[in-house]
Amino acid sequence: SGSETYRGSWKATNLNGTRSEMVFDAKTLTIKDSLGKSVKLDYTQNSVNINNSVETYGIKLGDGRGYQINFPRANDESIGLIKDENGNPIYAISRNDYVTYEELYKLN
């Protein structure tokens, strides 16, 4: 099941600036788009990597797609990045506000 680190509600912004809300439960991810449409996906956590207090969690969706949930700031799990299997950013995520990829790295 998913780590407590990323379980719960997130405000997500994709690279085009489109906003969504995500909720990670123990085994499901719910994504609600800006129009209020929701998609519920099953997932499993398949890896954890912590290097210099930067955490990355690997998850695999029920349809086989894999993603990384990365917290690029040491000891800060309130803001992060969801990447595809090749490490390309898809969503900037934050517990409190909608942030962009650029803002995520500008704040470092």
BAPASE-628132 format. One record per atom (N, C-alpha, C): x negated, y negated, z negated. Coordinates in pm, whole numbers, padded with zeros to 5 digits, always signed. Last residue first. Example, Ala and Ser with C-alpha at 12.3 -4.5 7.8 and 13.67 -1.06 7.14 Angstrom:
! BAPASE-628132
-01285+00225-00708/-01367+00106-00714/-01290-00003-00787/-01319+00569-00780/-01230+00450-00780/-01320+00330-00780/
END
This chain:
! BAPASE-628132
-01362-02658+00449/-01474-02587+00385/-01579-02681+00334/-01177-02793+00595/-01171-02810+00451/-01286-02740+00378/-01208-02709+00852/-01251-02846+00821/-01260-02866+00670/-01088-02462+00858/-01234-02469+00859/-01288-02607+00831/-00818-02537+00837/-00872-02432+00752/-01023-02441+00745/-00779-02715+01044/-00778-02763+00907/-00840-02663+00811/-00788-02536+01261/-00887-02643+01251/-00895-02696+01108/-00561-02378+01212/-00693-02316+01214/-00802-02422+01194/-00339-02563+00996/-00386-02516+01126/-00522-02451+01110/-00086-02494+00750/-00218-02544+00788/-00253-02490+00927/+00185-02557+00549/+00147-02511+00683/+00013-02576+00716/+00132-02480+00201/+00159-02571+00311/+00127-02503+00443/+00100-02257+00015/+00174-02378-00017/+00218-02462+00101/-00044-02038+00103/+00063-02013+00007/+00155-02136-00005/-00118-02004+00449/-00137-02074+00322/-00019-02043+00232/-00289-01907+00748/-00186-01886+00647/-00221-01961+00518/-00314-01909+01094/-00369-01967+00970/-00255-01955+00868/-00310-01638+01324/-00236-01726+01233/-00330-01781+01126/-00516-01546+01494/-00378-01548+01540/-00297-01648+01456/-00857-01525+01600/-00756-01578+01509/-00618-01581+01573/-01020-01221+01678/-00964-01346+01731/-00854-01397+01637/-01118-00973+01608/-01162-01088+01531/-01112-01223+01582/-01007-00761+01734/-01133-00811+01789/-01185-00934+01716/-00764-00721+01609/-00870-00621+01589/-01006-00666+01641/-00678-01061+01505/-00652-00933+01571/-00771-00840+01550/-00632-01222+01183/-00702-01202+01310/-00659-01070+01372/-00522-01470+00974/-00491-01337+01025/-00550-01328+01164/-00666-01644+00706/-00655-01631+00850/-00617-01487+00882/-00583-01856+00422/-00656-01753+00495/-00624-01753+00643/-00541-01949+00086/-00545-01992+00225/-00629-01891+00303/-00568-01854-00162/-00444-01925-00135/-00434-01970+00010/-00797-01744-00262/-00705-01652-00194/-00571-01720-00164/-01114-01818-00307/-00989-01890-00281/-00898-01800-00197/-01373-01712-00329/-01291-01724-00449/-01164-01808-00430/-01484-01862-00034/-01519-01781-00150/-01428-01815-00267/-01279-01867+00243/-01338-01948+00136/-01362-01861+00014/-01154-01686+00414/-01289-01732+00445/-01356-01816+00337/-00991-01413+00402/-00992-01530+00315/-01133-01589+00323/-00810-01235+00646/-00940-01287+00602/-00920-01410+00515/-00681-00955+00758/-00639-01069+00677/-00765-01117+00607/-00664-00812+01076/-00748-00843+00961/-00688-00963+00890/-00482-00543+01236/-00510-00684+01208/-00602-00696+01088/-00369-00321+01493/-00447-00348+01375/-00477-00496+01361/-00090-00129+01607/-00172-00250+01615/-00244-00273+01483/+00078+00088+01556/-00062+00114+01589/-00149-00009+01600/+00330+00046+01461/+00318+00071+01606/+00173+00088+01651/+00290-00011+01192/+00351+00116+01226/+00339+00150+01374/-00031-00175+01165/+00115-00175+01174/+00164-00037+01215/-00290-00184+00940/-00244-00122+01063/-00093-00117+01059/-00531-00413+00807/-00401-00348+00802/-00369-00290+00939/-00809-00500+00609/-00760-00446+00735/-00624-00383+00715/-00921-00793+00455/-00841-00672+00442/-00795-00628+00579/-01189-00966+00325/-01118-00930+00448/-01050-00796+00426/-01326-01233+00131/-01252-01108+00138/-01184-01090+00273/-01617-01353+00002/-01525-01371+00114/-01458-01235+00137/-01815-01303-00185/-01684-01347-00235/-01585-01384-00124/-02012-01181-00024/-02032-01316-00079/-01901-01380-00121/-01770-00975+00095/-01908-01013+00119/-01927-01158+00075/-01559-00710+00103/-01588-00831+00027/-01737-00858+00039/-01313-00541+00270/-01453-00580+00279/-01470-00710+00202/-01103-00269+00312/-01131-00386+00229/-01279-00414+00244/-00855-00097+00513/-00992-00134+00477/-00993-00256+00386/-00589-00037+00557/-00687+00066+00588/-00831+00026+00560/-00255-00056+00457/-00387-00118+00444/-00490-00009+00469/+00018-00028+00681/-00066+00031+00577/-00197-00046+00574/+00355-00138+00755/+00209-00142+00769/+00144-00062+00658/+00652-00216+00939/+00582-00132+00842/+00432-00146+00864/+00820-00524+00983/+00723-00427+01034/+00664-00346+00919/+01088-00716+01084/+01031-00641+00973/+00944-00530+01028/+01165-01039+01184/+01117-00909+01229/+01052-00842+01109/+01416-01292+01215/+01323-01213+01136/+01288-01081+01203/+01482-01624+01308/+01486-01483+01349/+01378-01406+01272/+01460-01894+01262/+01526-01813+01161/+01538-01666+01195/+01307-02039+01427/+01450-02037+01459/+01530-01953+01359/+01051-01993+01347/+01106-02127+01321/+01255-02135+01352/+01060-01649+01220/+01014-01757+01307/+01088-01888+01277/+00941-01438+00980/+01059-01517+01015/+01011-01637+01096/+00832-01120+00920/+00795-01246+00983/+00922-01315+01028/+00743-00895+00675/+00855-00961+00739/+00808-01096+00792/+00593-00591+00624/+00564-00731+00655/+00687-00786+00726/+00573-00332+00379/+00638-00397+00492/+00594-00543+00501/+00462-00228+00150/+00446-00150+00273/+00513-00213+00395/+00479-00430-00048/+00382-00321-00062/+00357-00248+00069/+00523-00726+00153/+00560-00640+00041/+00457-00528+00037/+00462-01037+00274/+00402-00905+00262/+00456-00839+00136/+00620-01257+00474/+00627-01199+00341/+00569-01059+00349/+00588-01563+00647/+00555-01421+00636/+00570-01378+00491/+00723-01797+00871/+00706-01756+00732/+00682-01607+00732/+00579-02017+01117/+00657-01901+01076/+00641-01884+00926/+00525-02261+01373/+00529-02223+01232/+00621-02104+01208/+00296-02327+01628/+00428-02275+01594/+00426-02222+01451/+00046-02400+01713/+00112-02488+01618/+00251-02443+01578/-00094-02223+01861/-00016-02322+01936/+00057-02420+01845/-00196-02048+01675/-00289-02140+01740/-00220-02247+01823/+00054-02049+01408/-00029-01985+01511/-00114-02091+01581/+00086-02060+01064/+00084-02143+01184/-00002-02074+01288/+00279-01968+00779/+00185-01931+00885/+00200-02025+01004/+00308-01934+00440/+00343-02023+00550/+00238-02000+00657/+00396-01642+00256/+00296-01725+00322/+00362-01816+00424/+00468-01442-00032/+00510-01531+00075/+00397-01620+00124/+00325-01114-00102/+00402-01233-00134/+00428-01318-00010/-00011-00992-00099/+00133-00969-00113/+00202-01099-00150/-00282-01036-00100/-00204-01100+00007/-00054-01071-00002/-00365-00917-00344/-00424-01042-00297/-00338-01111-00193/-00260-00670-00380/-00193-00780-00450/-00243-00915-00398/-00267-00486-00071/-00334-00545-00186/-00250-00656-00248/-00029-00237+00033/-00102-00362+00049/-00156-00417-00082/-00084+00120+00000/+00000+00000+00000/-00087-00125+00000/
END
